[in-house]
Amino acid sequence: MGRLLTISLLFFLGWFCQGALAIADPPKVSIYTTSPLEEGKENTVVCLVSGFHPPKITVEMLRNGEVITNLKAMDMTFESDWKYQWMKYYPFTYKAGDEFRCKVAHAESEPKYYKWDPML
């Protein structure tokens, strides 16, 4: 019983210290479409957020300044170094002048905006 308690305590301390002592790695953000743009054609805009730790993050996407409420997302995944990645995406029909931005807030930092460049 004492051994189980010791192991449980060590596990808890390791878990607690990992979060308390971890250095935050800010995310890398890419925003792009899955196909070349053609007016009136369906496409998908993607916001890929990667290389961040801890996994405390919020990601929103805006179209022409308005928050997209029906944004889709893949499951958050992580690599062997415990850095995470997350992809959110939005299927849309392109109209000339469309503007997309990703709004990313990681850990305790202020949100940052990343603008889609339709020429990429």
Buried (B, 14 or more C-beta within 10 A) or exposed (E): EEEEEEEEEEEEEEEEEEEEEEEEBBBEBBBBBEEEEEEEEEBEBBBBBBBBBBBEBEBBBBBEEEEBEEBEEEEBEEEEEEBBBBBBBBEBEBEEEBEBBBBBBBBEEEEEEBEBEBEE
